[in-house]
Amino acid sequence: MRMPKIRKAKRWMLIFSAMLLSSILLAACGGNSPSILDTHGPVAGKEAGLFWFILAVATFVFVVVEGVLITSIVRFRERPNAPAPRQLHGNNTIEIIWTIAPSLFLFAVLIGTIYTMFNLTSISGQGRTEEITVVGHQWWWEFDYKNEGIVTADELVVPQGALIHTVLESNNVIHSFWVPQITGKTDVVPGHMNDKLFKADDIGVYRGLCTEYCGLQHAHMSFDLIVKSPNDYLTWVSQQQQAAQKPTSGAALAGYKLFTGSGGCQGCHGIVGVNLKSFSDPVANGLIGPNLTHFGSRRLIAGAVLSWDPASCQVTTDAKGNATITNQANCGLYQWLHDPQGVKPGNDMNIRSLSDTEIAQLVAYLESLT
Ligand code: CUA
């Protein structure tokens, strides 16, 4: 009677183990999970090189140790009528060997690690070095371009091939800045400035993450590192340096009025040309939300918890002048303005509830901020 029960339990154990193993093996197979081995810059390249070096040392040790172990198990296995094996105690030679050998391997790993650490900053780039201050907020990233005088959020745009020197700051808790395909992790510590030098070799979009637990929405504190060609980067900079244009009519104008009026948005968000005279306006220091001057040119919202695209947030206005978003379900910006606490509980966006018409007007205004 008991056998089938045990067999059943065994089968479930097997199924459970297979599921566990496959979830571990497939954990990094998502389309948007960057790999530290798929490198697109010299810093990540050197770090990946160190990984392969340590893996090679570890593999060598594994093969030798397991080889000796398996050989011993097979060769010295118990046979019928075999005599008791020779007893060995306190063999000095063997003990010295197995003390020194692991030390040598660990020393090799130590040398490789120290060499890579000091070698990470010996990289060269084209043109001038970009100076960017990265500020970790709870829970989104701000990027201040010192030379260009612009401030943005959620998207760190850099020119291909240039050295990027980032200063990492936090005015709240400890975060950690990481772009797996471009550069390793560096802590962002309040009251202590860390800095970081890197370079991106290839044009593209690379996911960046916060990799130090920093509160409720730590997992939703991402950004995109967008690498543009040097010419496209200059175009982007000159566009970002412009003040925002005030809309002249329609839903966008109504959205502008909401932003500056009953919506209460400008109490937290700055827009150059609206409530800020420039990106370095001291008024900005009192604002807790991202600078939205060119929000319409960005595609990520609130630490990349949502993305949005004007094509999926089309605003239509009926004969009475009521604005609506045609496809609310596909519009990330609608979801965010409709229920920011539902999307990202605990974030600082505590707004009054907005009607669908008001949201459509704000979306039309924000879209116009290209
Ligand atoms: Cu910021 Cu985790």
Boltz pocket constraint, residues with backbone or C-beta under 6 A from the ligand:
constraints:
  - pocket:
      binder: B
      contacts: [[A, 136], [A, 137], [A, 139], [A, 174], [A, 175], [A, 176], [A, 210], [A, 211], [A, 212], [A, 213], [A, 214], [A, 215], [A, 217], [A, 218], [A, 219], [A, 221]]
      max_distance: 6.0
